[in-house]
């Protein structure tokens, strides 16, 4: 398995992990799709060091790569481990961006391994591949690699207005950019146009790719776009979107925090039009 190197997080964060006594790695303790809550003195989420991890009953450990000189491991632990395990979303406001990426990788690897113990084609037991990040069916030889679900997220705009919507699951008053999963046989550009048309009924063009963000809930990769409004009136896909409206760039509603790619897309467009939020 190839090693992976992440960019260094904030140096104050690295110091807070307290690896002085044990520099043998950073451990991300997971259980059934949730992650163990551990914080530094400043209240930011952090992984465990080897000493802290030594007393835990480990179901499976996955090497993920290196952060500087420190190896990083995803560790699925059993129900005997004390502590609070929560959805990683709960820490979006108090986690370093690089550490979020590694924690997300940890959750995805643990989820993949736990859900691919048997072959989906013939039902036989799988084993780990000797070299690749994969499980292999002992009977028919089928390989199962960690799953990644590409999705788009797009800010629709026209002059000094942006089109934002509310999913039924959003907190009250929160609006965001539109998003959706790529369907088999689609290009990314086709997905952008289809999703916008399905969710809010308008036609867009002049697509501009702006960047991406891993989104491990449970295994998405968000591909971010700006798209220019072409035509149409707002018609909601009511089973998914509860509300959508055009907002002036200087009169925005409650929007996601700066950690999320949806906010990056909004902030970048505001800046291009000479606005701040």
N, C-alpha and C positions, 0 to 999 in steps of 0.2 A: 504494500500500500504506500502510495506516495505521501511524503510529508507535506504539511501545509503550514505556511507562516503568515501570521496576522500582523497588521501594523500595530505599533506600540500604542497602548492607551495612554491616557493622561498619567504623567509620572507620579503625581500625588496618589493616584489610585494604586499604582504598582507598589508603592511603599506601604500602603494600607493593608495589602494582602498578608504582609508579615511572613515572608519566606526566609527570614534570616536563619532560623533554626533548621529549616528543611527546604532545600531548593530542588527537591525531586519532583516537582510538578504542581499543576493546578488541577483540581478535581471538581467536576460539575455533577453533583449528586441528583439523580432523577428517579422518580417513581411514578409509573403509570401516567406519563404525560405531564407531570408537574415537576417543579424544581425546588430543592431545599432552600429555605430562606436563611441566609447568612449575611451579615452586614459589617461594614467597617465602622470606625469611630465617627465618621462623618455621616453615617446613615445610608451610604451607597451599597447596593448589593455586590457581593463578592463571592468567588469560588472558595473551596476549601484547600488547605495544604495537606501534605501527605500525613503529617502527624494527626490532624483532625480526622482524616479519612480512615485511619488505621483501625478504629474500633467498629466500623460499619460492616455489616454483612453484605457483601457484594454479590449480586446475581450475575452481572456481566460488566466488564470494563472494555472500553473502546479507546484506543489511541487516536487522537484527532489531528495532531500537528504541534507546532511550537509557537509560543508567544515570547519573543526574545529568546532567551536560553532555556525557558521553562516548557517542558512537555505538558500538553493539555489532554485530559482524559474525561470522557463521558462515562459515568458509572450508574448503572441501574442498581438500586438497592431494594431490599425487601421490606416487608411491613413491620419488621422489628426495629427499624431505625426510628428513633425519636426525632421530633422536630416538625416544623410546619412546612408542608409541601404545597406550593401554589402554582397557578398558571403564570407563565413568564410575563404575561401582560400586566400583572399586578406591579411589576417593577419598572415599567417603561419610564417613569419619572425620576428614577433614582439608580440608573445603571449606566456605566460607561458604554459608549456605542460599540467599541471593539469587543468588550466583554459580552454585550448582548448578542453579537454575531456568533461568538463561540458557544454561549449558552444555548442559542437556538440550534446550532449544529449538534450539540450534545443531545438535546431533546429529540431531534429528528433521527439521529443514529439509534438511540435507545428504542424509539417507536418502531423504526424499520426492523430492528433485530427481533423485537418481541412479536411482531405481527407477521414474520416470515419464518416461523419455525416449521411450517409444513408447506408442501408444494401446492400451488393453486391449480395446477393442471392434473396431477394424479393423486394428490393427498398424502404422499409419502413424507417422511421426516427429511428436513434439510440439514446440511452441515455448513460450516464456514469455509469459504474458499481460502486456499493456502496463501494466495498473493493479493487478490483483489478484495475490495470492499463489497462482498457479495455473499449470499447464501446459495447453496447448490443442492438440488434434489438428488438424494442418493439413488433413486430409482430411474428417473427419466433424464437427469442431467440438466434440467431447467435452472437457469441462473436468475437470481433476484437481487437487484441493486437498490440502494436507497432511492426512494421515490421523490421526485421533485415535480411540483405542479405549477407551471408558468401561468401567470395572470397579469392583466394590464390594469393600470390605474391612470386616469386621465383627467386633466383640468381642461374643460371646455371654456373658451373665452370669445368675446367679441368686444373690441375696443376696451373701454374701461369697466367692463362687466365680466363676471365669471359665473358659470353655472355650477351650483353646489346642491347636493342632495342629502337626504337623511334616510338611512336604513332603519327598518323597524327595530333593530337591536341597539341602535345608538342611544346614548344618554340623552335626556330631554334637552332640546335646544342645540345639539351638536350637528353641524353640517360638514360635509367633506366632499372630496372629489369622487368621481364614479369609478367603479372597478368591476372586474369579472374575470373568469377563467378562460383560458384558451381552449377551444374545442378541437378535437382531432381533425386534421386536414386543413386547418386555418393557418394563415400567416398572422403575425402579430398585428399588422396593420388592419387586416380584416376583422380581427377581434375587437380592436378599438372602435371601429365604425359600427359593428354589430351591437356591441354592448351599450354604446351610447344610444343607438336607435331603440334597442329593446327597453332600456331602463327609463329613458325620458322622452323618447319619440322624436329627437332632432337628428339632423344630418350634419356630419362634420367632415372637414378636409384639412389639408395643409398640416399633416401630422409631424410632430417634432419630438424625437426621442430625447429624454432629459436625464435618465439614469435609472438605477435599480436598487432594490433593497430586499435582502432575504427576510421572509416573514414566516417564522416557524409555527404557524397556527393552523394545521400542524406542519405543512411542508411546502409553502408557497414561495415563489420568487416573483416579486412585484416589479414589473417593467413600466416605468413612468413616462408619460407623454403629455405634451401640450397639443390641443387640437382646436382649430378655428371653426367657429359656428358657420354653417352654410345656410341652413333653412329649417323650417318646421316650428311648431308650437310644442310646448311641454305637455306630454301625455305620459303619465306615470305607469310603470309596471307595478301595480299596486300590491302584489304579493311580496315584493322586495323593497320598493321605495315608498316611504310614507309621505315624503314631501320633497319638492325640488323647486328652486327659484333662481332667477338671475339676481346677483348682488353687485352693487357698485364696489369698486376696489377700495373706496374710502368708507364703506358702510357694511363691512362684513359681519356675519353672525359669529357665534362661537365656532371655532375650527380646531382641528387636532393640534397637539403640541409639536414642538420643533423636532422631536425624535422621529416622527413618521414621515415617509416619503410623500404622503398627501400634502403635508405642510411644506415640504421642500418645493413641490410643484407650485403651490400657491405663492410662497414667498418669492420665488424666482420670477413669476409673472408680475407680481406687484412691483418688484424692483425694476423690471423692464419698462413699466409704465410710470415710474416715478413715485410710487406709493410705498408706505411702510405700514406694518401692522404690529 
